[in-house]
């Protein structure tokens, strides 16, 4: 079974902060991608609500995700610069892949 950790983060900010938030989020994503245990980090911006961003993060395992949360860039960019701009945040963690049967099957 796959031991990867998938993180789905849905974060919003004030409309007037959307550009700055996006720039800082992309800076954060680049720093996260450089982590040895980060397998991918993708950022998406809502077309309907430009102040809303969703990131999909994949880490090699729980230890890699723990190292991510203990990193300097997590504190210096994520906590110190992104979170003050955030107005809403929903972060979901998934720790294994599950087989899903096709609809009607």
C-alpha positions as CSV (number, residue, x, y, z in Angstrom):
1,X,0.0,0.0,0.0
2,X,1.1,3.5,-0.8
3,X,2.4,5.4,2.2
4,X,2.3,8.9,0.7
5,X,0.7,11.8,2.5
6,X,-1.6,14.0,0.3
7,X,-2.5,17.4,1.6
8,X,-5.4,19.4,0.0
9,X,-5.4,23.0,1.3
10,X,-8.2,25.3,0.3
11,X,-7.3,28.9,1.4
12,X,-8.9,32.3,0.8
13,X,-7.8,35.8,1.5
14,X,-9.4,39.3,1.1
15,X,-9.9,40.1,-2.6
16,X,-7.5,43.1,-2.3
17,X,-4.8,40.7,-1.0
18,X,-5.2,38.1,-3.8
19,X,-2.2,39.1,-5.9
20,X,0.2,39.3,-2.9
21,X,-1.2,36.1,-1.4
22,X,-0.6,34.3,-4.7
23,X,2.9,35.5,-5.0
24,X,3.8,34.4,-1.5
25,X,2.0,31.1,-2.0
26,X,4.1,30.4,-5.1
27,X,7.3,31.3,-3.3
28,X,6.3,28.9,-0.5
29,X,5.4,26.2,-3.0
30,X,8.9,26.5,-4.6
31,X,10.6,26.2,-1.2
32,X,8.5,23.1,-0.4
33,X,9.3,21.5,-3.7
34,X,13.0,21.6,-2.7
35,X,12.3,19.5,0.4
36,X,13.7,15.9,0.0
37,X,10.4,14.3,1.0
38,X,8.1,16.6,-1.1
39,X,7.1,14.7,-4.2
40,X,4.9,17.5,-5.6
41,X,3.3,20.8,-4.7
42,X,0.8,22.3,-7.1
43,X,-1.1,25.6,-6.7
44,X,-4.4,26.4,-8.4
45,X,-6.3,29.7,-8.4
46,X,-10.1,29.8,-8.7
47,X,-11.4,31.3,-11.9
48,X,-14.6,32.3,-10.2
49,X,-13.1,33.6,-6.9
50,X,-9.6,34.9,-7.6
51,X,-9.0,35.3,-3.8
52,X,-9.3,31.5,-3.4
53,X,-6.4,29.1,-3.9
54,X,-6.1,25.3,-3.6
55,X,-2.8,23.5,-3.2
56,X,-2.2,19.8,-3.7
57,X,0.9,18.6,-1.9
58,X,2.3,15.1,-1.9
59,X,4.9,13.9,0.6
60,X,6.8,10.6,0.6
61,X,5.5,9.6,4.0
62,X,4.4,10.9,7.4
63,X,8.0,11.7,8.4
64,X,8.5,13.8,5.3
65,X,5.3,15.7,6.1
66,X,6.4,16.2,9.7
67,X,9.8,17.6,8.4
68,X,7.8,19.9,6.1
69,X,5.9,21.4,9.1
70,X,9.2,21.8,11.0
71,X,11.0,23.6,8.2
72,X,12.3,27.1,8.4
73,X,10.3,28.1,5.3
74,X,7.1,26.7,6.8
75,X,7.6,29.1,9.8
76,X,9.1,32.1,7.8
77,X,6.8,32.0,4.8
78,X,3.8,29.9,5.6
79,X,3.1,31.0,9.2
80,X,4.7,34.5,9.2
81,X,3.6,35.7,5.7
82,X,0.7,33.6,4.3
83,X,-1.4,33.0,7.4
84,X,-1.8,36.7,8.3
85,X,-3.3,37.2,4.9
86,X,-5.6,34.2,5.0
87,X,-9.3,34.7,5.9
88,X,-10.4,31.1,5.6
89,X,-8.5,27.8,5.5
90,X,-9.5,24.2,5.1
91,X,-6.7,21.6,5.1
92,X,-7.4,17.9,4.6
93,X,-4.8,15.1,5.0
94,X,-5.0,11.8,3.2
95,X,-2.6,9.1,4.2
96,X,-3.2,6.3,1.7
97,X,-4.7,5.6,-1.7
98,X,-8.0,3.7,-1.8
99,X,-9.3,1.8,-4.7
100,X,-12.5,3.4,-6.1
101,X,-14.7,1.4,-8.4
102,X,-16.0,3.2,-11.5
103,X,-19.5,4.5,-11.4
104,X,-22.0,1.9,-12.4
105,X,-19.5,-0.9,-11.7
